Every structure is written in structure tokens, then in C-alpha cells.
Amino acid sequence: MGQLEIKKNIGIGIIVGIIATAIGASIWILALSQTDFISTIENAYQQKHLGAILAAGALLNIACFFLFLKQQKIYQARGVIIATLLIAIFILIQKFG
């Protein structure tokens, strides 16, 4: 497998990880919030609770990671881990910044 192919597969994993987190966070908001979607995000950001919503959404990354491993797509699984780490860094910056 060439260097370009490896980078492409890691990129796919990163994109899948970010999309899975967005879907998970959206499901979390729609299921548990009593206000509309945008208001919930704005309020969560102002009150520094956005990290908790993103962390809950990132739980879908576990399923993506193990699905890629089961399919022997190691580099995509690595990309999901990278996306999860990037989201964790964002949460730390948002929480303490």
C-alpha cells in the first residue's frame, strides 16, 4: 500500500469520525433537549456544556472504530482515533479556554 493510499484511508477515517460525532451529538440534542436545535447549541456553547454534548456524540466513534477493525481497515480505524483526539482537544479548549 502506497503512502498516498494510506493518507487517503486515514482521511476517510477522520471524516467518518467527525460525521459520526456530529450525528451522535444531533441525536443527543434532539432526544433530550426541550428547545430547538440551534438554541440548544448556542446555550450549550455559552454555558460551556458543548463539550459534554460532543463527548456523548463521540460515543458513536467506538462503533465506527470497531467496524473498521473488523473489516481489516486499520488506517481508517486510525483516522477515527485521530478524529476522536481532535474532538477531545476541541472540548478541552472550549471548556478551559
Backbone as CSV, one residue per row, in Angstrom:
resi,resn,N_x,N_y,N_z,CA_x,CA_y,CA_z,C_x,C_y,C_z
1,MET,0.848,-1.166,0.000,0.000,0.000,0.000,0.897,1.233,0.000
2,GLY,0.626,2.127,-0.924,1.440,3.316,-1.072,1.122,4.378,-0.033
3,GLN,2.029,5.330,0.080,1.886,6.417,1.047,0.619,7.227,0.799
4,LEU,0.296,7.476,-0.469,-0.906,8.237,-0.814,-2.166,7.479,-0.407
5,GLU,-2.170,6.177,-0.615,-3.315,5.341,-0.251,-3.518,5.330,1.271
6,ILE,-2.429,5.285,2.019,-2.510,5.305,3.481,-3.110,6.629,3.956
7,LYS,-2.615,7.744,3.407,-3.137,9.057,3.789,-4.610,9.193,3.435
8,LYS,-4.989,8.662,2.290,-6.393,8.703,1.871,-7.266,7.928,2.855
9,ASN,-6.815,6.752,3.258,-7.593,5.929,4.191,-7.685,6.571,5.571
10,ILE,-6.609,7.184,6.030,-6.658,7.893,7.311,-7.622,9.071,7.207
11,GLY,-7.586,9.787,6.089,-8.507,10.905,5.865,-9.956,10.454,5.880
12,ILE,-10.226,9.322,5.279,-11.585,8.765,5.301,-12.004,8.484,6.742
13,GLY,-11.112,7.920,7.529,-11.412,7.640,8.928,-11.685,8.902,9.725
14,ILE,-10.905,9.958,9.467,-11.117,11.225,10.163,-12.494,11.792,9.819
15,ILE,-12.827,11.776,8.539,-14.135,12.288,8.107,-15.269,11.474,8.726
16,VAL,-15.137,10.150,8.720,-16.162,9.291,9.321,-16.300,9.589,10.813
17,GLY,-15.173,9.784,11.507,-15.214,10.087,12.934,-15.901,11.403,13.231
18,ILE,-15.638,12.422,12.430,-16.268,13.727,12.640,-17.760,13.662,12.327
19,ILE,-18.112,12.985,11.247,-19.532,12.852,10.879,-20.276,12.036,11.935
20,ALA,-19.668,10.962,12.427,-20.315,10.139,13.450,-20.544,10.948,14.722
21,THR,-19.578,11.784,15.081,-19.740,12.635,16.259,-20.866,13.635,16.048
22,ALA,-20.939,14.233,14.866,-21.999,15.198,14.568,-23.374,14.524,14.618
23,ILE,-23.467,13.332,14.068,-24.740,12.603,14.098,-25.109,12.245,15.537
24,GLY,-24.145,11.747,16.303,-24.411,11.387,17.691,-24.820,12.584,18.529
25,ALA,-24.138,13.708,18.342,-24.487,14.925,19.089,-25.880,15.414,18.683
26,SER,-26.191,15.330,17.398,-27.519,15.746,16.928,-28.615,14.873,17.518
27,ILE,-28.389,13.589,17.552,-29.368,12.675,18.155,-29.533,12.997,19.633
28,TRP,-28.420,13.247,20.294,-28.450,13.592,21.721,-29.287,14.849,21.958
29,ILE,-29.049,15.877,21.144,-29.781,17.141,21.289,-31.269,16.948,20.998
30,LEU,-31.566,16.279,19.889,-32.966,16.104,19.506,-33.736,15.243,20.507
31,ALA,-33.060,14.280,21.121,-33.738,13.390,22.054,-33.932,14.016,23.433
32,LEU,-32.985,14.835,23.862,-33.016,15.290,25.253,-33.307,16.771,25.444
33,SER,-33.247,17.560,24.390,-33.442,18.994,24.546,-34.916,19.350,24.416
34,GLN,-35.329,20.338,25.190,-36.708,20.795,25.118,-36.840,22.070,24.300
35,THR,-35.699,22.605,23.824,-35.728,23.779,22.954,-35.302,23.355,21.554
36,ASP,-35.330,24.304,20.627,-34.957,23.939,19.266,-33.446,23.697,19.165
37,PHE,-33.031,23.125,18.064,-31.664,22.654,17.858,-30.638,23.776,17.994
38,ILE,-30.847,24.870,17.272,-29.894,25.977,17.264,-29.793,26.625,18.644
39,SER,-30.916,26.841,19.294,-30.908,27.433,20.639,-30.147,26.555,21.623
40,THR,-30.306,25.264,21.496,-29.606,24.338,22.377,-28.100,24.448,22.197
41,ILE,-27.659,24.503,20.946,-26.226,24.619,20.685,-25.685,25.950,21.203
42,GLU,-26.418,27.030,20.950,-25.978,28.345,21.425,-25.898,28.379,22.948
43,ASN,-26.918,27.868,23.615,-26.917,27.840,25.077,-25.800,26.953,25.624
44,ALA,-25.602,25.816,25.004,-24.540,24.912,25.449,-23.171,25.557,25.277
45,TYR,-22.966,26.280,24.190,-21.690,26.949,23.967,-21.472,28.048,25.003
46,GLN,-22.494,28.848,25.261,-22.371,29.942,26.224,-22.136,29.428,27.642
47,GLN,-22.757,28.331,27.981,-22.624,27.773,29.328,-21.476,26.770,29.440
48,LYS,-20.718,26.626,28.357,-19.572,25.704,28.282,-19.987,24.248,28.531
49,HIS,-21.142,23.875,27.970,-21.618,22.499,28.036,-21.544,21.810,26.671
50,LEU,-21.040,22.517,25.687,-20.950,21.940,24.345,-20.044,20.707,24.335
51,GLY,-19.016,20.730,25.165,-18.107,19.588,25.252,-18.805,18.319,25.690
52,ALA,-19.728,18.442,26.619,-20.461,17.266,27.082,-21.323,16.676,25.965
53,ILE,-21.919,17.549,25.179,-22.741,17.079,24.062,-21.868,16.397,23.016
54,LEU,-20.720,17.000,22.713,-19.807,16.394,21.736,-19.239,15.071,22.246
55,ALA,-18.938,15.016,23.536,-18.416,13.763,24.104,-19.455,12.649,24.006
56,ALA,-20.702,12.982,24.263,-21.765,11.979,24.124,-21.915,11.558,22.664
57,GLY,-21.805,12.531,21.766,-21.889,12.214,20.346,-20.727,11.374,19.859
58,ALA,-19.573,11.570,20.477,-18.376,10.831,20.054,-18.437,9.353,20.423
59,LEU,-19.420,8.972,21.208,-19.560,7.547,21.533,-19.816,6.699,20.289
60,LEU,-20.386,7.302,19.261,-20.582,6.560,18.002,-19.245,6.199,17.347
61,ASN,-18.189,6.933,17.689,-16.879,6.624,17.121,-16.383,5.248,17.548
62,ILE,-16.839,4.785,18.708,-16.455,3.442,19.154,-16.947,2.397,18.157
63,ALA,-18.203,2.535,17.742,-18.769,1.594,16.779,-18.035,1.673,15.440
64,CYS,-17.747,2.897,14.994,-17.021,3.070,13.730,-15.630,2.440,13.808
65,PHE,-14.942,2.670,14.916,-13.602,2.131,15.113,-13.610,0.607,15.016
66,PHE,-14.498,-0.028,15.779,-14.519,-1.492,15.776,-15.032,-2.059,14.457
67,LEU,-15.909,-1.339,13.775,-16.364,-1.784,12.456,-15.196,-1.781,11.470
68,PHE,-14.396,-0.728,11.489,-13.219,-0.680,10.615,-12.224,-1.778,10.979
69,LEU,-12.027,-2.031,12.262,-11.107,-3.101,12.655,-11.609,-4.464,12.191
70,LYS,-12.901,-4.706,12.338,-13.472,-5.987,11.912,-13.295,-6.207,10.411
71,GLN,-13.347,-5.104,9.653,-13.182,-5.182,8.206,-11.718,-5.116,7.776
72,GLN,-10.793,-5.144,8.752,-9.356,-5.072,8.490,-8.940,-3.764,7.804
73,LYS,-9.654,-2.694,8.104,-9.327,-1.370,7.565,-8.630,-0.575,8.667
74,ILE,-7.382,-0.928,8.891,-6.617,-0.412,10.017,-6.410,1.091,9.911
75,TYR,-6.125,1.590,8.724,-5.840,3.017,8.576,-7.094,3.877,8.746
76,GLN,-8.250,3.366,8.316,-9.490,4.093,8.585,-9.775,4.119,10.081
77,ALA,-9.518,3.010,10.771,-9.690,2.967,12.223,-8.745,3.967,12.890
78,ARG,-7.542,4.082,12.383,-6.596,5.068,12.903,-7.124,6.485,12.695
79,GLY,-7.761,6.730,11.564,-8.356,8.034,11.305,-9.470,8.366,12.281
80,VAL,-10.274,7.371,12.657,-11.336,7.596,13.640,-10.726,7.980,14.986
81,ILE,-9.638,7.330,15.357,-8.949,7.674,16.606,-8.423,9.104,16.546
82,ILE,-7.848,9.496,15.417,-7.346,10.864,15.255,-8.495,11.862,15.380
83,ALA,-9.623,11.567,14.737,-10.790,12.459,14.838,-11.257,12.576,16.287
84,THR,-11.262,11.469,17.005,-11.676,11.489,18.404,-10.723,12.344,19.241
85,LEU,-9.439,12.244,18.966,-8.462,13.069,19.678,-8.634,14.549,19.345
86,LEU,-8.911,14.847,18.085,-9.150,16.245,17.699,-10.386,16.804,18.401
87,ILE,-11.419,15.995,18.499,-12.634,16.425,19.199,-12.339,16.622,20.682
88,ALA,-11.536,15.742,21.267,-11.165,15.896,22.676,-10.374,17.186,22.899
89,ILE,-9.482,17.512,21.988,-8.724,18.763,22.094,-9.668,19.958,21.995
90,PHE,-10.621,19.909,21.068,-11.602,20.975,20.945,-12.405,21.128,22.244
91,ILE,-12.791,20.007,22.833,-13.562,20.044,24.081,-12.731,20.701,25.180
92,LEU,-11.458,20.350,25.281,-10.599,20.960,26.298,-10.442,22.460,26.084
93,ILE,-10.252,22.863,24.849,-10.109,24.293,24.546,-11.410,25.025,24.867
94,GLN,-12.532,24.446,24.488,-13.820,25.089,24.727,-14.124,25.150,26.223
95,LYS,-13.740,24.126,26.955,-14.051,24.061,28.376,-13.178,25.005,29.203
96,PHE,-11.891,25.061,28.884,-10.959,25.818,29.712,-10.441,27.088,29.050
97,GLY,-10.764,27.293,27.769,-10.249,28.438,27.047,-11.053,29.692,27.178
